[in-house]
Amino acid sequence: MHSQINFGYPWIINYAHLILAIFFLALFSLALFFKWRKPVTTLFAILTLWAFAAFVMVRFGFDMNGRAALPTQAFLPSGAGKVLDMGAGTGRSTLMVLEARPQTTVVALDSFSDSYAQHFGDQGGAPLSDQGAARLLANMRAAGVQQRVSVQPGDMRHMPLPSDSFDAAVSAYAIDHLDPPAARDALAEAFRVLKPGGQFLLIVIHADNWVAFTFGPMMHHSSMNLTAPWDRNVRAAGFAILEHGTKPATEYVLARKP
């Protein structure tokens, strides 16, 4: 069943480091064979080890095309309710909620715009909104949870959803793709659509040592951290913070609407 699920992250993300490892290994082998200077040989050896280690971390640690786990079990402990997934993409975070909380239903919202195409590609033929909905629902069918999810095209900054209508909301690796003003708008929208007492789980990329080791300066997410920490922005939107923590490459904030 897992093999039928395809979250659509491009192969270059998962395998670029392996290609680099093979390249540096070839250079290291040439350096040994031709007896190049020791500093050069040592450099290629270090780069080979780094690339292989980074590949293992991306492929089996981050595992962006694999199932995701809730970063905290304090999210929606009742296990039931109507949940909004803001910036659902191809459904990785949607499936995370549906499998971890089997009595929930999820509305998966995404703009299915240029940003979607940049991350998951444009297969052509049908509009991106139709492609996105079809790919998300195909993953839900493969997981056997399609009856508990519906797809809602829409911009998380101006969601076409009524106020006070969800028991919980989640946004995973989506709001941190927005610039700071747009991210604050999205947080305000999350507050608006939740019922009083509803929970909001924000999950973003955390530029920790794991990310620095693996991607270095190539990773430029979480731009909002340049102006204020995520928990402070969530609190500014009106939420009360319940839990704030980190996992490898991940920061999360669990909050509640008073």
Buried (B, 14 or more C-beta within 10 A) or exposed (E): EEEEBBBBBBEEBBBBBBEBBEBBBEBBEEBEEEEBEEEEBEBBBEBBBBBBBBBBBBBEEBBBBBBBEBBBEEBBEEEBBBBBBBBBBBBBBBBBBBBBBEEBBBBBBBBBEEBBBEBBBEEEEEEBBEBBBEBBBBBBBBBEBBEBBBBBBBBBBEBEBEEEBBBBBBBBBBBBBBEBEBBBBBBEBBBBBBBEEBBBBBBBBBBBEBBEEBBEEEEEBBEBBEEBEBBEBBBEBBBEEBBBEEBEBBBBBBBBBE
